[in-house]
Amino acid sequence: MKCVLIGLGMVAGTHVAALRDAKDVSLLGVLARDPDKARAFAQTHDAGQAFASLADVIAAKPDFVILATPPDTRLEYVTACVDAGIPILMEKPIERTLDAAKQIVDLCGTANIPLGVVFQHRARAASQALKDAIAHGVLGDITNAEIRVPWWRDQSYYDAPGRGTFARDGGGVMITQAIHTLDLALWLMGPVSHVQAMMHTTKLHRLEAEDWAGGLLSFQNGAVASLTATTSAFPGSSESLTLQGTKAAAHLAEGVLTLHHLDGRIEKIGASATTGGGADPMAFTHAWHQTIIEDFAVAIAENRAPMAPGYEALQTHAVIDAMQQASNSGQRTKVTL
């Protein structure tokens, strides 16, 4: 299959590297709002053709596109691809707000156009192993969890135009960074019913939205969880997810799953890997993106849902939306779609 990469921001190089190693998927070319940037990127990264316009991309009839533009530009590209019958794999978040994200998911769903989201933490071997362990009852009933994203970004990161604003990004640390770990928690534990939360901007950064968020989550299955996420934890460390079950506890961090069975046994699965929690946001392997891309291509061929379909990503958007509402009101808030 052939695809086109639309949007040449920070993660573009990761996608090109992933496509270079991907099985049965190749990069046809790239598109950016600045044609000169697209030409320079295509030449520097050996990324195929530099398309001059979205119409040229449509005319090339790719098997799918990877949409990596800022969230505030998504609808234009999605609408054009849906009209042309082209499947879409997009970087998170789907859009800036829950309502806008629902509009995109509904648009693709009504037209029966495959829509996947790059939640690459689902693709890690340790995450897959934990998903399997939960499915086979290894943990028993999950009772409580701890979600931590103690990352660091210096001010230069937020000095980029639009970054950390509601108009372009839809918010701060929750929708831009912690969305990955939150999605992983929901993928493993199921939907959240209610939240209590606080969003805050620390003295370490100047930005419109939050660089620190704390939340208490009530899941539909009766489990509860605490969440802390920040980009103000110098020098930054790996995000982690800890689940407590009636038979075992699971700790997932840096690509390694540790299972502590209540009978005293300890198991470790996976290999340690960085995830971009420090000053360099791109300090992570492209292998997880490669898995997501390969899975999306196979999902199209087999007419099945991809690893992270758009309608599942809405659950994560809904929790972040409810957290913002809860922070503004100071009240426990229901998560609604």
CORLIN-V936624 format. One record per helix or strand. SS is the DSSP state (H for helix, E for strand). FROM is the first residue (numbers start at 0). TO is the last residue. If there is no record, write none. Layout:
SS_FROM_TO, SS_FROM_TO
This chain:
E_1_5, H_11_20, E_25_30, H_34_44, E_48_49, H_53_58, E_63_66, H_70_83, E_86_89, H_97_109, E_114_116, H_119_122, H_124_134, E_141_149, E_151_151, H_154_157, H_172_188, E_191_199, E_211_218, E_223_229, E_231_231, E_239_244, E_247_252, E_255_260, E_265_269, E_274_274, E_283_283, H_286_301, E_308_308, H_309_328, E_332_333
